[in-house]
Amino acid sequence: MSEYTISELAKLSNVTTRTLRYYDQIDLLNPNYQNASGFRIYTQVEVNKLQEILFYREMNINLSEIKLLLENDEPTRLLILQKHCQSLIDERKHMDNMIQTIEKTIKTYKGEEKMTNTERFEHLKATAIQQNEELYGEKMREDYDADMIKKSNQKFLSMNEAQYQSFKKLEEDIKDLLIQAIKSNDPSSPDAVTLVKNHEQWIRMTWHSFSPEAYLGLADLYIDSPDFKAYYDKIVPNGAQFLHDAIHAAYK
């Protein structure tokens, strides 16, 4: 039976060694054994399993659901896939609505149509979700249930103009609070506590449901995801790490 080191498997499957190490860490794909030199060794069994994982990833299924698919029997797999299929159908409807709004905006710019203030506002929210999806969508779906993300997007789209303006103002306030709080170099300082309270309020405005565990997971994403990290580090150097530490300090 063929055997592969982690580097060989990464090259064979066109994934990174970092990804394979992460799959091992979360018990999604473990090596068959470690050799005397401590190298992870994979066999054809693991190669086949990795191919199945990558197939599900192509279907935009998050890693937690993939783990369930691999661990459960056929009826359970069917239920998971049916749920995911419905989620994709709902997402397609949402994308179709966004496309219609953007097309109408283009026609407005060309002078072919006029948009009402309500339509302009809906376009603004749709664009925000599209940008968020492009930057963070893939990483979020690795860590959060697709249904949770869908419901959060729906909650955001249901905001009226006053709620949306409050949301955007709070976002700007958080930037100022982060700049102020990081000066103390203490993630437990009074300024850091105020920062976390406002940040949590901001997150609650869009999340369908809130839990400390999910919030702490989001804080971890701020330093694990290059795009999230870049957003906060652009506000102030080391901003992502400080916000992460402040959130964890608040929930000790």
C-alpha positions in Angstrom: 0.0 0.0 0.0 1.3 3.4 -0.9 2.4 5.7 1.9 2.8 9.5 1.9 4.3 12.1 4.2 2.3 15.2 4.9 4.3 17.1 2.3 3.7 14.4 -0.3 0.0 14.3 0.4 -0.2 18.0 0.3 1.4 18.0 -3.2 -0.8 15.1 -4.3 -4.1 16.7 -3.2 -3.2 20.3 -3.9 -3.8 21.5 -0.3 -1.4 23.0 2.1 0.5 21.2 4.8 -1.1 23.7 7.2 -4.5 22.6 6.2 -3.6 18.9 6.7 -2.2 19.7 10.2 -5.4 21.6 11.0 -7.5 18.6 9.9 -5.4 16.4 12.2 -5.9 18.9 15.0 -9.7 18.8 14.8 -9.8 15.0 14.2 -11.2 15.4 10.7 -8.3 13.6 9.0 -5.7 11.9 11.1 -2.5 10.3 9.7 -2.4 6.5 9.8 0.6 6.6 12.1 3.8 8.5 12.9 7.1 6.9 11.9 10.2 6.6 14.0 11.3 10.1 12.9 8.0 11.6 14.0 6.7 12.2 10.5 3.0 11.9 9.9 2.3 9.0 7.5 -0.8 8.7 5.4 -2.0 5.6 3.5 -4.5 5.2 0.6 -7.3 5.0 3.2 -6.5 8.6 4.3 -6.1 9.7 0.7 -9.6 8.5 -0.1 -11.0 10.2 3.0 -9.3 13.5 2.0 -10.8 13.2 -1.5 -14.2 12.9 0.1 -13.5 15.9 2.4 -12.5 18.0 -0.6 -15.6 17.0 -2.5 -17.8 18.2 0.3 -15.8 21.4 0.6 -16.4 22.1 -3.1 -20.1 21.9 -2.1 -19.4 24.7 0.4 -20.2 22.5 3.4 -18.4 23.6 6.6 -15.9 21.3 8.4 -18.1 20.5 11.3 -20.9 19.3 9.0 -18.3 17.3 6.9 -17.2 15.6 10.1 -20.8 14.6 10.8 -21.1 13.3 7.2 -18.1 11.1 7.6 -19.0 9.8 11.0 -22.7 9.0 10.5 -24.7 6.4 8.6 -26.4 6.9 5.2 -29.8 8.2 6.5 -28.1 10.8 8.7 -25.9 11.8 5.8 -29.0 12.3 3.6 -30.6 14.6 6.2 -27.4 16.7 6.4 -27.2 17.0 2.6 -30.9 17.9 2.3 -30.4 20.6 4.9 -27.4 21.9 3.1 -29.2 21.8 -0.3 -32.0 23.9 1.1 -29.5 26.4 2.5 -27.9 26.8 -0.9 -31.4 27.3 -2.5 -32.1 30.0 0.0 -28.7 31.6 -0.7 -29.3 31.5 -4.4 -32.6 33.4 -3.9 -30.7 35.9 -1.8 -28.0 36.3 -4.5 -30.7 36.6 -7.2 -32.2 39.5 -5.3 -28.8 41.1 -4.9 -28.2 40.8 -8.6 -31.5 42.5 -9.4 -30.7 45.3 -7.1 -27.2 45.8 -8.5 -28.6 45.7 -12.1 -31.1 48.4 -11.2 -28.4 50.5 -9.7 -26.4 50.2 -12.9 -29.4 51.3 -14.9 -29.9 54.2 -12.5 -26.3 55.4 -13.1 -26.9 55.2 -16.8 -30.1 57.2 -16.5 -32.3 54.4 -17.7 -34.2 54.0 -14.4 -34.7 55.8 -11.1 -34.2 54.2 -7.7 -36.3 55.1 -4.7 -34.6 55.9 -1.4 -35.9 52.5 -0.1 -34.3 50.7 -3.1 -31.0 52.6 -2.5 -31.0 51.6 1.1 -31.6 47.9 0.2 -28.8 48.1 -2.3 -26.5 49.5 0.4 -27.2 46.6 2.7 -26.9 44.0 -0.1 -23.5 45.4 -1.1 -22.3 45.2 2.5 -23.2 41.5 2.7 -21.6 40.8 -0.7 -18.3 42.5 0.5 -18.4 40.7 3.8 -19.0 37.4 2.0 -16.0 38.0 -0.4 -13.7 38.8 2.5 -14.8 36.5 5.3 -17.4 34.1 3.9 -15.2 31.0 3.3 -13.5 31.2 6.7 -16.7 31.8 8.6 -18.3 28.7 7.0 -15.4 26.6 8.3 -16.2 27.6 11.9 -19.9 28.4 11.9 -23.1 26.6 10.8 -24.3 27.8 7.3 -27.8 28.2 8.7 -26.5 30.6 11.4 -24.8 32.7 8.8 -27.9 32.8 6.6 -30.1 33.9 9.5 -27.6 36.6 10.5 -27.6 37.9 6.9 -31.4 37.9 7.0 -31.4 39.8 10.3 -29.0 42.4 8.8 -31.1 42.8 5.7 -34.2 43.3 7.8 -32.7 46.4 9.5 -34.6 49.6 8.9 -32.6 52.7 8.1 -32.4 53.9 11.7 -31.1 50.6 12.9 -28.6 50.5 10.1 -27.3 53.9 10.9 -27.0 52.9 14.6 -25.1 49.8 13.5 -22.6 51.9 11.4 -22.2 54.5 14.1 -21.4 51.8 16.6 -18.8 50.3 14.2 -17.0 53.7 14.0 -17.2 54.1 17.8 -15.6 50.7 18.2 -12.7 51.8 16.1 -12.2 54.9 18.3 -12.5 52.7 21.4 -9.9 50.3 20.1 -7.4 53.1 19.4 -8.0 54.4 22.9 -7.9 51.1 24.8 -4.8 49.7 23.2 -2.8 52.6 24.7 -3.1 51.0 28.1 -1.5 47.7 26.8 -3.9 46.0 29.2 -6.8 43.9 27.8 -8.5 44.0 31.2 -8.3 47.8 31.6 -11.6 49.9 32.0 -11.2 51.1 28.4 -10.8 47.5 27.2 -13.9 46.5 29.1 -15.9 49.3 27.4 -14.5 48.3 24.0 -15.7 44.7 24.5 -19.2 45.8 25.7 -19.6 47.9 22.6 -18.2 45.3 20.3 -20.5 42.6 21.7 -23.5 44.9 21.3 -22.4 45.5 17.7 -22.2 41.7 17.0 -25.5 41.1 18.7 -27.2 43.5 16.2 -26.5 41.0 13.4 -26.2 37.6 15.0 -29.4 35.6 15.0 -28.4 34.0 18.3 -25.5 34.9 20.6 -23.5 32.6 22.9 -20.2 33.3 24.7 -18.6 30.2 23.0 -19.4 31.5 19.5 -18.2 35.0 20.5 -14.9 33.7 21.8 -14.6 31.7 18.6 -15.1 34.9 16.6 -12.3 36.5 18.7 -10.0 33.6 17.7 -10.8 34.2 14.1 -9.6 37.8 14.5 -6.0 36.5 14.8 -6.3 33.3 12.8 -7.8 34.8 9.7 -5.6 37.1 7.7 -8.6 39.1 6.4 -10.1 39.7 9.9 -6.6 40.5 11.3 -6.0 43.0 8.5 -9.3 44.8 9.3 -8.4 45.5 12.9 -4.7 46.0 12.4 -5.5 48.7 9.8 -7.3 50.6 12.6 -4.3 50.4 14.9 -1.2 48.2 14.8 -1.8 45.0 16.8 -5.4 45.8 17.0 -6.7 42.3 16.2 -4.5 40.7 18.9 -5.6 43.3 21.5 -9.3 42.9 20.8 -8.9 39.1 20.9 -7.2 39.3 24.3 -9.8 41.8 25.6 -12.7 39.6 24.6 -11.1 36.5 26.3 -10.3 38.6 29.4 -13.9 39.7 29.7 -15.2 36.1 29.5 -12.7 34.5 32.0 
